[in-house]
Amino acid sequence: MAGEPSSPPAPETEPSKESDSEQTTAVRGSSLGKFLSRLVALVVVAVTLGGGATLYLFDRYNRDGPSVADTVLVVPRGTATAGIGVLLEDAGIVDDADFFSIGVRVFGRSLPLRAGEFAFPAGVSAQAAAEILQTGETVVRRLTIPEGLTVAEVLDLVDGAAGLAGDVDPAVEEGSLLPETYHYSLGDTRADLVVRMGEAMDTTVAELWEQRADDLPIDSRHEALVLASIVEKETGVAGERARVAGVFVNRLRRGMRLQSDPTVVYGLTDGNGPLGRPLTRNDLKVEHAYNTYVIDRLPPGPIANPGRASIEAVLNPAPTDELYFVADGTGGHAFAKTLDEHNRNVARWRRVQRNNAGN
C-alpha cells in the first residue's frame, strides 16, 4: 500500500582524527591507568594478531552481550568508533567499550559505523551490534493518519509526531493528503512527510480515476475528491460508502442539492475541527460556499482528506434508486427512494434521539 516510505541510509560517522584510545579517554574522562591498559591491549592485538590474544578477542567479540531486553539507542552524527563503544556500554548493550572498539578495528571488515536510531535485541554480541550499525538499518517509526480529518487536524498530528524535525508548512490544500500509515526515521523532516502524503494522494486518485465508472456526473479528479470527502464525513461504516456515494450521484444527476450536514459544519468552522454542538435549522440557512443546503452541485473544494475507499466509492458508486438517507441510531443509515419514506425514517431517528436524551 501507499505511503510505505523508504528510509534513507543513515549518514556515516566521521572518521576519527585521534586514536580510539585517545577519543575514549576524552569521552569518558578515564584515569591514566585505564588509558594505559587500553593502549596495552591495542599493542598486544597488533603484535600478536593470529595468536592467542586474537582468539581471545574474537571469542569475546562474538559472545552474547549483557543486555537482558531489546534496547533502542541513538548514535549522534559524527560520533567516532570509540564514542559509539561508550554509548553501547553505557546502554548495557556491550560489556566493554574498549573491546568493542578493538573488535571493530580488527574484525569489522573496514565498514564504517553509521549514525541514527538503532534497535539492538537482547543479548546481542558486540559483533552483531557492529553489524547493525554498519548496515544502517535504523528504527522505523510510524504515524497513522485516520480518514476524514481536515488538513489542519492532519498537520497537528504531524507536528506532534515524535522524532520528526522541522516545522509544518500550513499552506496545504484541503483534501490533498492521503490518510494512511506512514513510516519514517528519526530526524526525517515534517515537510518531507507531508510531501509524501500529498504524493500518495495524487497517485491514488490518478489510479482510481482511470478505473471510474462511465457516465458519472463528475467532470474532474478535483470533483471526485470533493465528493469523496463528503462521503467520508457522512459515514464511518465501510459497507455504506458506495451506497452513500450512489445517493449523492443520483442527486447530482437530477440537479438536486446534496444537503449534506458535514459541508455546513466545514463552512462554519473553516475546516479547523468539529463544530462542538449540534447543527441548528438556522445553521442550514447560513449562506456560504460550502453549505450544500443553499448551493447547487458540489462545494468548491474538499471538506476533509478522504481515504482510498471513499474515493473508490465515488468513482464506482453502488447502483441504486435511492435519493435520501438519515442516521438510524445504530451507527449506520436508513436509505429511502422517496421523500415520504425518508420523512418516516427521519421521524424514527428523532424518536431515537429523544429516547437517548431521556436516558
Helices and strands as residue ranges (DSSP letters): H 20-28, H 32-47, H 52-62, E 71-75, H 81-90, H 97-107, E 116-120, H 126-135, E 141-144, H 151-160, E 181-184, H 190-209, H 221-234, G 238-240, H 241-253, H 261-269, G 283-285, H 308-315, E 324-327, E 333-336, H 339-358
